[in-house]
Amino acid sequence: MKKVSLLVVAGIVLLSCQEKKKNMNNQENFQPPVAEKIPKELTIHGDTRIDNYYWMNNREDPKVLSWLTAENAYLDSVMAPEKDLRTKLFEEMKGRIKETDMSVPYLKNGYYYYSRFEKGKEYPIYCRKKGSLEADEEIILNVNDLAVGHTYCAVTGLSVSPDTKLLAYGIDTVSRRRYTIHIKNLETGEVFTDAITETTGGSCWANDNKTFFYSRKDTVTLRADRIMKHVLGNNADKEVYHEKDETFSLSLQKTKSGKYIIIHSGSTLSSESRVLDASKPDGAFAVFQPRTKDMLYDIDHKDDKFYIITNWNALNFRLMETPLDKTGRDHWKEVIPHRSDVLLSGLDVFKEFMVLEERKNGLTQIRVINDKTHQEKYLSFAEPAYDAYLGNNPEMDSKELRYHYTSMITPNSVYDYNMETGKQELKRQQEVLGGYDPKNYTTERLMATATDGTKVPVSIVYKKDFHKNGKAPLLLYGYGSYGNSIDAGFSSNRISLLDRGFAFAIAHVRGGQEMGRQWYEDGKMFKKKNTFTDFIDCADFLVKQNYTNPGQLYAMGGSAGGLLMGAVVNMRPELFHGVVAAVPFVDVVTTMLDESIPLTTGEFDEWGNPKNKDAYEYMKSYSPYDNVTAKDYPNMLVTTGLHDSQVQYWEPAKWVAKLRELKTDKNMLLLHTNMEAGHGGASGRFEALKEVALEYAFFLKLAK
């Protein structure tokens, strides 16, 4: 316990030294915490790895908590000269937010639903109006009230019963994404005693208005592995389906028509759906199409058909239809064929129209098809880099399509598009306070050439007085996993960097789906290193094109993007002056060998299963934690959350400890642990800005 006490004392001493001599490398005035080394042998396939910091894998251990507290104190000391800057950045970013604001209402089942914020409040207020926007407002849930007494509060899965009288919602006050579902009577305001723990937070009501289905999580792995049925007033919930395959997780949805409830069993590369008539909650869910290796499909319902988006014999997916009573794929009929240059990514059905979300040449498209005339139209988007996606369209019998549009210079915009007349109306554009004018900024879409000749898109934004002379600071962001595409959207926070001379760029590296499904296939499993080399090649490209230089080049990524950061600083540390790795997945081998950790079993098709020797060796060759060596590393800020359910806090903590032990430079290495939050950081809209302010202050400190 003496070592624990010394760490705590060291933290107090560090905090008391904040007013010492200030300089750019203020960390030279302070000694960072030194983690105790307790070697642990990890052996598999005849190979032994020594993990000196395995002891950190226990969030209940006082020694671990003291270490994290001491690291936070060290960060505060090193960043003390930037205290005023952090405050200024926070106030700047907060000042761009319209504090009293409201979303665009949407009509569903006779009510207009919307959310709004009040000045000074951290959380949304969910409301509705019956029949008309001029009707009296009804507050259905005020999250600010639920958050009282909690340092963290996340609400999800708001679901109103078909008769509009009841609301089910999930709440998490720890940040482990273990939600408790509550039911509220919207007529009386009473919250029922029914409280259902260990759920994903979402639910689907049956059409009897007293039964709903929900997903329950395993208490250890946090995998959604059971679908339960709850009847109001009856605490004896019935298990409807148990997913025994540990590589699959469960989710629920109700078809837009409201006639069917769907259980979706999904893994990385395969899926299976079960369907139930929503008017028969005591009936049995029927398998729609049995799971098949490497076959994905999603379904929706319209009239006398089910529609299916699937990759069955279609790498970039295609659209199929089938009769209600013949759901097996032998009965599927093709509606939209596979295209080698277009990824089919989404579908919305209306009484007279069908709307598709697609990707071509790395950009999103919205395609509207008239079911009667078979005429079709693509919505037009003029900017070189942008993001467009479907909004909330719950009413089948509507000719209005709601969609969202944004770019790196255009604030988030909500449009209603009349699918019959082609007329569209801007319903709302995010109001950016403080005099923001998009005309003062420029966005571009560039193509970098990867080492193997592949063209990799890069989206970039900068202020118009930015000079391409190789001297300016540039922040390059990347992700590149799970087929998640990082599109060129707007951030009002980012203005604080752009107005200080930074350019901001996104490297659309392989592992996402920006350029189609093959883009994902070429960035996972035994091709995972393409993600890392693509990012490095994009960085080299930006340097060669005189956007920046290695002394002013910065990088950032979070979660699996944090893995990207860890890999590139091992591979090319001299290329970057500073790096932020947020909630980084860096101890790849050890985590993927531990099937008790959330997400592990469901991701074998993403990273591989290290119980197989070939997968183990490939993972080990790039795992950031396993490849830290004695050399110079760039300045680094690493962030995590104590309650993180996606990437356990000990991965970044161990990584920082190992970097401290081996790195040969005197650059900054900082670890910030949010002791009250998890993977997504702080839950409040303003509290979250404090974390952004820290990251930006770190970059600006280096760019002086």
C-alpha positions in Angstrom: 0.0 0.0 0.0 3.0 2.3 0.3 3.3 2.6 -3.4 -0.4 3.5 -3.7 0.1 6.2 -1.1 3.1 7.6 -2.9 1.1 7.8 -6.1 -1.6 9.8 -4.4 0.9 12.1 -2.8 2.6 12.6 -6.2 -0.7 13.6 -7.7 -1.3 16.2 -5.0 2.2 17.6 -5.4 1.8 17.8 -9.2 -1.4 19.8 -8.8 0.3 22.2 -6.3 3.0 22.9 -8.9 0.8 24.3 -11.6 2.2 27.8 -11.3 5.8 26.8 -11.9 7.8 28.1 -14.9 5.8 27.7 -18.1 7.1 26.8 -21.5 5.9 24.9 -24.5 7.2 21.6 -23.1 5.9 22.2 -19.7 6.2 18.5 -18.8 9.9 19.0 -18.3 9.1 20.6 -15.0 7.3 17.5 -13.7 8.0 13.8 -13.4 5.2 11.6 -14.8 3.8 8.8 -12.7 5.9 5.6 -13.1 3.7 2.5 -13.3 4.8 -0.6 -11.3 6.0 -3.5 -13.5 4.5 -6.9 -12.6 5.5 -9.3 -15.4 2.7 -11.6 -16.5 3.4 -14.3 -19.1 0.8 -14.8 -21.8 1.5 -17.9 -23.8 -0.3 -19.4 -26.8 0.9 -21.2 -30.0 4.2 -21.7 -28.3 4.8 -17.9 -28.2 5.1 -16.0 -24.9 4.4 -12.3 -24.5 5.4 -10.5 -21.3 2.8 -8.0 -20.2 4.2 -5.8 -17.4 1.0 -3.9 -16.9 -1.6 -6.6 -16.9 -2.4 -5.7 -13.3 -4.2 -2.6 -14.5 -7.1 -4.9 -15.7 -9.2 -4.2 -12.6 -11.3 -1.1 -12.3 -12.1 -1.9 -8.6 -8.4 -2.0 -7.6 -7.4 1.1 -5.5 -3.9 0.9 -7.0 -5.3 1.2 -10.5 -7.6 4.1 -9.5 -4.6 5.9 -7.8 -2.5 5.4 -11.0 -5.3 6.9 -13.2 -5.7 9.8 -10.7 -2.0 10.5 -10.7 -2.0 10.5 -14.6 -4.9 13.0 -14.6 -2.9 15.2 -12.1 0.2 15.0 -14.3 -1.9 16.1 -17.4 -3.3 19.0 -15.4 0.2 20.1 -14.5 1.7 19.8 -17.9 -1.3 21.6 -19.5 -1.5 24.3 -16.8 -0.2 27.0 -19.1 -3.1 26.2 -21.4 -5.7 26.5 -18.7 -6.9 29.9 -20.0 -6.9 28.6 -23.6 -9.0 25.6 -22.6 -11.5 27.9 -21.0 -11.5 30.2 -24.0 -12.0 27.2 -26.4 -14.8 25.9 -24.3 -16.6 29.2 -24.2 -16.0 29.7 -27.9 -17.5 26.4 -28.8 -20.4 26.8 -26.4 -20.9 30.3 -27.8 -21.6 28.9 -31.2 -24.5 26.7 -30.0 -28.0 28.1 -30.0 -28.8 27.1 -26.4 -32.5 27.4 -26.8 -33.2 25.3 -29.8 -35.7 22.8 -31.3 -35.5 20.0 -33.9 -37.8 19.9 -36.9 -41.1 18.2 -35.9 -42.1 15.0 -37.7 -45.6 13.5 -37.9 -46.4 10.1 -36.6 -49.7 8.6 -35.7 -51.5 11.9 -35.3 -48.8 13.7 -33.3 -45.9 16.0 -34.2 -42.8 14.9 -32.3 -39.7 16.9 -31.6 -37.0 17.6 -29.1 -35.8 20.9 -27.8 -33.1 22.4 -25.5 -33.4 25.2 -23.0 -30.7 27.7 -22.2 -28.2 26.4 -19.7 -29.6 22.9 -19.7 -27.3 19.9 -20.7 -30.0 17.5 -21.9 -32.9 17.4 -24.4 -36.6 17.7 -23.6 -38.8 15.4 -25.7 -42.1 16.8 -26.7 -45.2 16.4 -29.0 -48.2 18.2 -30.2 -51.5 16.6 -31.2 -52.7 17.1 -34.7 -51.2 20.5 -35.3 -48.0 22.5 -34.6 -50.3 25.1 -33.1 -51.6 22.7 -30.5 -50.5 22.8 -26.9 -47.1 21.3 -26.2 -46.9 18.0 -24.2 -43.6 17.2 -22.6 -43.2 13.4 -22.8 -39.7 13.2 -21.2 -37.4 15.8 -19.7 -33.9 14.3 -19.5 -32.7 17.1 -17.4 -35.0 15.9 -14.6 -33.8 12.4 -15.0 -30.2 13.5 -14.8 -30.5 15.2 -11.4 -28.1 13.6 -8.9 -26.1 11.9 -11.7 -22.8 12.9 -13.2 -23.7 10.9 -16.3 -27.1 10.3 -17.9 -27.9 8.8 -21.3 -31.5 8.1 -22.5 -32.2 6.0 -25.5 -34.9 4.0 -27.3 -37.9 6.3 -26.8 -40.8 4.2 -28.1 -44.5 5.3 -28.0 -47.2 2.6 -27.9 -49.5 2.4 -31.0 -52.4 4.0 -29.1 -50.0 6.9 -28.2 -50.7 6.6 -24.5 -47.5 5.0 -23.2 -43.8 5.7 -23.5 -41.0 3.2 -23.0 -37.4 4.5 -22.7 -34.0 3.3 -21.5 -31.7 5.1 -19.1 -28.0 4.6 -18.2 -26.5 6.6 -15.4 -23.1 4.8 -15.3 -22.0 4.8 -19.0 -21.6 1.1 -19.4 -24.5 1.0 -21.9 -26.5 -1.2 -19.5 -29.9 0.5 -19.8 -32.9 0.2 -17.5 -36.2 0.4 -19.3 -39.1 2.4 -17.7 -42.6 2.9 -18.9 -44.5 6.2 -18.5 -48.2 6.9 -18.8 -48.4 9.9 -21.1 -51.9 10.7 -20.1 -51.2 10.9 -16.3 -47.5 11.4 -16.2 -47.1 8.3 -13.9 -43.9 6.2 -14.3 -44.9 2.6 -13.7 -43.1 0.4 -11.2 -42.0 -1.9 -14.1 -38.2 -1.4 -14.4 -36.3 -3.7 -16.5 -32.5 -3.9 -16.1 -29.6 -5.1 -18.2 -31.1 -4.1 -21.6 -30.0 -2.3 -24.7 -32.5 0.4 -23.9 -34.7 -0.1 -26.9 -38.1 -1.8 -27.2 -40.8 -2.7 -29.7 -44.5 -2.5 -28.8 -47.0 -5.1 -30.0 -50.3 -3.7 -31.3 -52.2 -4.7 -28.1 -50.6 -1.7 -26.4 -49.6 -3.7 -23.3 -46.9 -6.0 -24.6 -43.4 -5.1 -25.7 -40.3 -6.9 -26.6 -36.7 -5.9 -25.7 -33.1 -7.2 -25.8 -31.4 -8.3 -22.6 -27.6 -8.1 -22.2 -25.3 -10.7 -20.7 -24.1 -9.1 -17.5 -20.4 -10.0 -18.2 -19.9 -9.7 -22.0 -22.7 -7.2 -22.4 -23.7 -9.1 -25.6 -27.4 -8.7 -26.4 -28.2 -12.4 -26.4 -31.9 -12.7 -25.4 -35.2 -11.3 -26.6 -37.7 -11.0 -23.8 -41.4 -10.3 -23.8 -42.9 -7.9 -21.1 -46.6 -7.5 -20.4 -47.5 -4.5 -18.3 -48.1 -5.3 -14.7 -46.5 -8.7 -15.0 -42.9 -8.9 -13.8 -42.4 -12.5 -15.0 -41.0 -11.6 -18.4 -40.8 -14.5 -20.9 -37.8 -15.4 -22.9 -38.7 -15.4 -26.6 -35.4 -16.2 -28.2 -31.9 -16.9 -27.0 -29.0 -16.4 -29.4 -26.5 -19.1 -28.4 -23.9 -18.3 -31.0 -21.5 -15.9 -29.2 -20.5 -14.3 -32.5 -24.0 -13.0 -33.0 -25.9 -10.2 -31.2 -29.6 -9.3 -31.2 -31.6 -6.3 -32.0 -35.3 -5.5 -32.6 -37.2 -3.3 -35.0 -40.8 -2.8 -36.1 -41.5 -2.5 -39.8 -42.5 0.9 -41.0 -45.9 -0.5 -41.7 -46.3 -1.3 -38.0 -47.5 -4.8 -38.9 -44.4 -6.9 -38.1 -41.8 -7.1 -35.3 -38.4 -8.3 -36.4 -35.7 -10.0 -34.3 -32.3 -9.4 -36.1 -29.4 -11.7 -35.3 -26.3 -10.2 -36.6 -22.6 -10.9 -36.8 -19.9 -9.1 -38.8 -20.5 -11.1 -42.0 -23.8 -13.0 -41.5 -27.3 -12.3 -40.3 -30.7 -13.9 -39.7 -34.2 -12.4 -39.1 -37.2 -13.7 -37.3 -40.7 -12.2 -37.9 -43.8 -11.9 -35.8 -47.2 -10.4 -36.6 -47.4 -7.4 -34.3 -51.1 -8.0 -33.6 -50.3 -11.5 -32.2 -47.8 -10.9 -29.4 -48.3 -14.5 -28.0 -47.4 -16.0 -31.4 -44.1 -17.5 -32.3 -41.4 -15.7 -34.3 -40.7 -17.4 -37.6 -37.3 -17.5 -39.3 -37.4 -15.4 -42.4 -34.3 -16.9 -44.1 -31.9 -19.2 -42.2 -28.5 -17.7 -41.5 -25.9 -18.6 -44.2 -22.1 -18.0 -43.9 -21.1 -14.7 -45.4 -24.7 -13.6 -46.2 -26.2 -10.5 -44.8 -29.7 -9.3 -45.2 -32.1 -6.6 -43.8 -35.9 -6.6 -44.3 -38.9 -4.2 -44.4 -42.5 -4.6 -45.3 -44.9 -2.9 -47.7 -48.3 -4.1 -48.9 -48.1 -7.8 -49.8 -44.3 -8.0 -49.9 -41.2 -8.0 -47.9 -38.3 -6.1 -49.3 -34.7 -7.4 -48.7 -31.4 -5.7 -49.0 -28.8 -8.4 -49.3 -25.2 -9.2 -50.3 -26.3 -12.7 -51.5 -24.3 -13.1 -54.8 -24.0 -9.3 -54.7 -20.8 -7.8 -53.1 -22.3 -4.2 -53.1 -25.8 -5.5 -52.1 -29.0 -5.6 -54.2 -32.7 -5.2 -53.5 -35.0 -8.2 -53.5 -38.8 -8.8 -52.8 -40.7 -11.8 -51.7 -44.3 -12.7 -50.8 -45.4 -12.5 -47.2 -45.9 -16.3 -46.9 -42.8 -17.3 -48.8 -39.8 -15.7 -47.2 -37.0 -18.1 -48.0 -34.5 -16.8 -50.5 -35.6 -19.4 -53.1 -38.6 -17.1 -53.6 -36.7 -13.8 -53.7 -37.1 -11.8 -56.8 -34.6 -9.1 -57.8 -35.8 -5.5 -57.9 -32.6 -3.5 -58.0 -29.6 -5.5 -59.4 -26.1 -5.5 -58.0 -23.8 -2.8 -59.4 -20.0 -3.0 -59.2 -19.6 0.7 -58.9 -22.5 1.5 -56.5 -23.1 0.4 -52.9 -26.7 0.0 -51.9 -26.7 1.0 -48.2 -30.3 1.8 -47.3 -34.0 1.7 -48.1 -37.2 3.6 -47.1 -40.6 2.6 -48.3 -43.7 4.8 -48.9 -47.1 4.0 -50.2 -46.3 5.3 -53.7 -42.5 5.6 -53.6 -39.3 3.8 -52.8 -36.2 5.7 -51.7 -32.7 4.2 -51.8 -29.5 5.4 -50.1 -26.4 4.6 -52.2 -22.7 5.3 -52.5 -20.8 6.0 -55.6 -17.2 7.3 -55.9 -17.1 7.7 -52.2 -20.1 10.0 -52.0 -23.6 9.4 -50.7 -26.6 9.5 -53.1 -30.4 9.6 -52.5 -32.5 7.9 -55.3 -36.3 8.3 -55.4 -38.4 5.8 -57.4 -42.1 6.3 -58.3 -43.7 2.8 -57.9 -46.5 3.6 -60.3 -44.6 5.3 -63.2 -41.2 3.7 -62.4 -39.6 7.2 -63.0 -36.6 7.9 -60.8 -34.5 10.8 -59.8 -31.3 11.4 -57.9 -31.3 14.4 -55.5 -28.6 16.9 -56.5 -25.7 17.9 -54.3 -23.2 20.4 -55.6 -20.3 20.5 -53.2 -17.2 18.3 -53.8 -17.3 16.7 -50.4 -20.5 16.3 -48.4 -22.8 13.9 -46.5 -26.5 13.3 -47.2 -28.8 10.8 -45.5 -32.4 10.0 -44.9 -34.2 11.5 -42.0 -37.2 10.4 -39.9 -40.0 9.4 -42.3 -42.4 7.3 -40.2 -45.6 7.9 -42.2 -46.1 5.4 -45.1 -48.8 7.5 -46.8 -46.7 10.6 -47.5 -45.2 12.3 -50.5 -42.7 14.3 -48.5 -39.3 12.8 -48.0 -37.2 14.2 -45.1 -33.4 14.1 -45.6 -30.3 15.7 -44.1 -27.5 17.4 -45.9 -24.2 18.8 -44.6 -20.6 19.4 -45.7 -17.4 20.5 -44.1 -18.5 24.1 -44.6 -22.4 23.8 -44.7 -24.1 23.4 -41.3 -26.4 20.4 -40.8 -29.5 21.1 -42.9 -32.9 19.4 -42.9 -34.9 19.3 -46.1 -38.4 18.1 -47.1 -38.5 16.9 -50.7 -41.8 16.4 -52.5 -41.4 13.2 -54.3 -44.3 13.9 -56.7 -43.5 17.5 -57.7 -39.7 17.6 -57.1 -40.1 20.7 -54.9 -37.9 20.9 -51.8 -38.0 23.1 -48.8 -35.2 23.8 -46.3 -36.9 23.2 -42.9 -34.0 24.1 -40.7 -30.3 24.7 -40.9 -28.1 24.5 -37.8 -27.6 28.0 -36.6 -24.0 28.7 -35.8 -23.7 31.8 -33.6 -20.8 34.1 -33.5 -20.8 35.3 -37.1 -19.9 32.1 -39.0 -20.0 32.6 -42.7 -19.3 29.5 -45.0 -18.0 31.8 -47.7 -14.9 32.3 -45.6 -14.0 28.7 -45.9 -13.0 26.2 -48.6 -13.6 22.5 -48.9 -11.9 20.2 -51.3 -11.9 16.5 -52.2 -8.5 15.1 -53.1 -7.2 11.7 -54.2 -4.0 10.4 -52.6 -2.2 7.4 -54.1 -1.5 4.5 -51.8 1.6 2.4 -51.9 -0.1 -0.3 -53.9 -1.5 2.3 -56.4 -5.0 2.5 -54.9 -6.6 6.0 -55.0 -7.7 7.0 -51.5 -10.1 10.0 -51.1 -9.2 12.8 -48.8 -11.7 15.5 -47.7 -10.3 18.7 -46.5 -11.5 22.1 -45.2 -9.6 25.3 -44.3 -10.1 29.0 -44.1 -9.7 30.9 -47.3 -6.6 32.7 -46.1 -4.9 29.4 -45.6 -1.6 29.2 -47.6 -0.4 26.0 -49.2 3.2 26.7 -48.5 4.0 23.7 -46.4 4.1 25.7 -43.2 0.5 25.5 -41.9 -0.7 23.1 -39.2 -3.1 20.3 -40.4 -5.1 17.8 -38.4 -5.7 14.5 -40.2 -8.5 12.3 -38.9 -9.1 8.6 -39.7 -11.1 5.6 -38.6 -11.2 2.7 -41.2 -13.0 -0.3 -39.5 -16.3 -2.2 -39.5 -17.3 -0.8 -42.8 -18.1 2.5 -41.0 -17.7 5.4 -43.5 -16.5 8.8 -42.2 -18.3 11.3 -44.3 -17.5 15.0 -44.8 -19.9 16.6 -42.3 -19.9 19.9 -40.5 -18.6 20.6 -37.0 -19.0 24.0 -35.4 -16.3 23.0 -32.8 -13.8 22.6 -35.7 -14.1 26.4 -36.4 -11.9 27.0 -33.4 -9.0 25.2 -35.2 -9.7 26.6 -38.7 -9.8 30.2 -37.4 -6.4 29.6 -35.8 -4.8 28.6 -39.1 -5.4 24.8 -39.1 -6.6 22.7 -42.0 -8.7 19.7 -41.1 -8.7 16.6 -43.3 -10.4 13.2 -43.3 -8.5 10.2 -44.8 -11.2 7.9 -46.1 -9.0 4.8 -45.7 -9.8 1.2 -46.5 -11.7 -0.6 -43.8 -14.7 1.8 -44.2 -17.2 1.5 -47.0 -16.7 4.9 -48.7 -15.7 3.3 -52.0 -18.0 0.3 -51.8 -18.0 -3.1 -50.0 -14.7 -4.1 -51.4 -13.2 -1.0 -49.7 -14.2 -2.7 -46.4 -13.0 -6.2 -47.4 -9.6 -4.7 -48.2 -9.2 -3.2 -44.8 -10.0 -6.0 -42.4 -8.7 -9.4 -41.2 -5.5 -10.2 -43.1 -5.6 -7.0 -45.0 -6.0 -4.8 -42.0 -2.6 -3.1 -42.5 -4.0 -1.4 -45.6 -5.9 0.9 -43.2 -2.6 2.0 -41.6 -0.6 2.4 -44.8 -3.5 4.3 -46.4 -3.5 6.8 -43.6 0.3 7.2 -43.8 0.1 7.6 -47.6 -2.6 10.3 -47.2 -0.4 12.1 -44.7 2.6 11.9 -47.0 0.4 13.2 -49.9 -0.7 16.2 -47.9 2.9 17.0 -47.1 4.0 16.6 -50.7 1.2 18.9 -51.8 2.4 21.6 -49.5 -0.6 21.6 -47.2 1.7 21.0 -44.2 5.0 19.5 -43.1 5.8 16.8 -40.5 6.6 19.5 -37.9 3.0 20.8 -38.2 1.1 17.6 -39.1 -1.2 16.2 -36.4 -3.4 13.1 -36.4 -6.5 11.9 -34.5 -8.7 8.9 -34.3 -10.9 7.2 -31.7 -11.8 3.7 -30.7 -10.8 1.5 -33.7 -9.5 4.8 -35.1 -7.4 4.9 -31.9 -5.9 1.5 -33.1 -5.1 3.3 -36.3 -3.3 6.0 -34.3 -1.3 3.4 -32.3 -0.3 1.6 -35.5 0.9 4.6 -37.4 3.0 6.0 -34.6 4.8 2.7 -34.4 5.3 2.6 -38.1 6.1 6.3 -38.9 6.5 8.2 -35.7 8.6 10.9 -37.4 5.7 11.8 -39.7 3.5 13.4 -37.0 4.2 16.2 -34.5 1.2 15.4 -32.3 -1.4 12.7 -32.0 -4.7 12.3 -30.1 -5.8 8.7 -29.6 -9.3 8.7 -28.1 -10.6 5.6 -26.3 -8.1 3.6 -28.4 -8.3 -0.1 -29.1 -4.6 -0.8 -28.8 -4.1 -4.2 -27.0 -5.6 -6.2 -29.8 -4.2 -9.6 -29.2 -4.9 -9.8 -25.4 -8.4 -8.4 -25.8 -9.3 -10.7 -28.7 -8.2 -13.7 -26.6 -10.5 -12.7 -23.7 -14.0 -13.7 -24.7 -15.4 -12.3 -21.4 -14.7 -8.8 -22.7 -17.6 -7.0 -24.4 -17.5 -7.1 -28.2 -14.8 -9.8 -28.5 -16.7 -12.8 -29.8 -18.7 -10.7 -32.3 -15.6 -9.3 -33.9 -13.7 -12.4 -34.9 -14.7 -11.8 -38.5 -13.4 -8.2 -38.3 -9.9 -8.8 -36.7 -9.6 -12.6 -36.7 -9.6 -15.1 -33.9 -6.1 -15.2 -32.3 -6.8 -18.8 -31.1 -5.9 -19.5 -34.7 -2.1 -19.2 -35.1 -2.1 -17.3 -38.4 -4.6 -14.7 -37.1 -2.5 -14.5 -33.9 0.7 -13.8 -35.7 -0.9 -11.2 -38.0 -2.5 -9.4 -35.1 0.6 -9.4 -33.1 2.5 -7.9 -36.0 0.5 -4.7 -35.8 -1.1 -4.5 -32.3 0.1 -1.1 -31.0 0.7 -2.3 -27.5 2.8 -5.3 -28.6 4.9 -3.2 -31.0 6.0 -0.4 -28.7 9.8 -0.2 -29.0 12.6 2.0 -27.7 12.5 5.0 -30.1 11.2 8.5 -30.4 7.4 9.0 -30.5 5.4 12.1 -31.4 3.7 14.2 -28.7 0.6 12.2 -27.7 -2.6 12.7 -25.8 -4.5 9.5 -25.0 -8.1 9.6 -23.6 -10.3 7.0 -22.0 -13.3 6.5 -19.7 -13.2 4.4 -16.6 -16.6 2.8 -17.4 -16.0 2.3 -21.1 -17.9 -0.8 -22.3 -16.5 -0.8 -25.8 -12.7 -0.4 -25.2 -11.8 -1.1 -21.6 -9.9 1.7 -20.0 -6.9 -0.6 -19.2 -6.0 -0.8 -22.9 -5.0 2.9 -23.2 -3.7 3.0 -19.6 -1.3 0.0 -20.2 -0.3 1.5 -23.6 0.7 4.8 -22.0 2.6 3.0 -19.2 4.6 1.0 -21.8 5.3 4.0 -23.9 6.6 5.9 -20.8 8.9 2.9 -20.1 10.4 2.6 -23.6 10.2 5.8 -25.6 13.4 7.7 -26.0 12.1 11.2 -26.6 11.1 14.1 -24.3 7.8 14.8 -26.1 4.6 15.1 -24.2 2.7 11.8 -23.3 -0.5 12.5 -21.5 -3.3 10.2 -20.4 -6.7 11.6 -19.5 -9.3 9.3 -17.9 -12.8 10.5 -17.4 -13.6 8.9 -14.1 -17.4 9.4 -14.6 -17.9 8.3 -18.2 -17.4 5.6 -20.8 -16.8 5.2 -24.5 -18.7 8.3 -25.6 -17.3 10.6 -23.0 -19.4 13.1 -21.0 -23.2 12.8 -21.7 -24.1 16.5 -21.4 -23.9 18.7 -24.5 -21.7 21.3 -22.7 -19.7 18.9 -20.6 -18.6 17.1 -23.7 -17.1 20.3 -25.0 -14.6 20.4 -22.2 -13.1 17.2 -23.6 -12.9 18.7 -27.1 -11.3 21.8 -25.6 -8.6 19.7 -24.0 -7.8 18.0 -27.4 -7.7 21.3 -29.3 -5.6 23.0 -26.6 -3.1 20.1 -26.9 -2.8 20.6 -30.7 -2.6 24.4 -30.4 0.1 24.1 -27.7 2.2 22.2 -30.1 1.5 24.4 -33.1 2.8 27.6 -31.4 
